[in-house]
Amino acid sequence: MTVVINGERTEIPDGLNVATMIEYLCLSLDRVALERNLDILPRPRWKETPVQSNDTFEIVHFVGGG
């Protein structure tokens, strides 16, 4: 299925929820913030929220350093 992630059309497998999509994208679940279709999606809802074709996501991942 096709979704938009940070402005880019991206193909991902069907049947993912938001948490498994983040894992599929090789991002760490504890280091990202996410907006789905212009709404902030609280982390506790990631596993229960299915990804649907044409969803739009903005994903910010935190990087440590000094």
Buried (B, 14 or more C-beta within 10 A) or exposed (E): BEBBBEEEEEEBEEEBBBBBBBEEBEBEBEEBEBEBEEEEBEBEEBEEBEBEEEBBBBBEEEEEEE
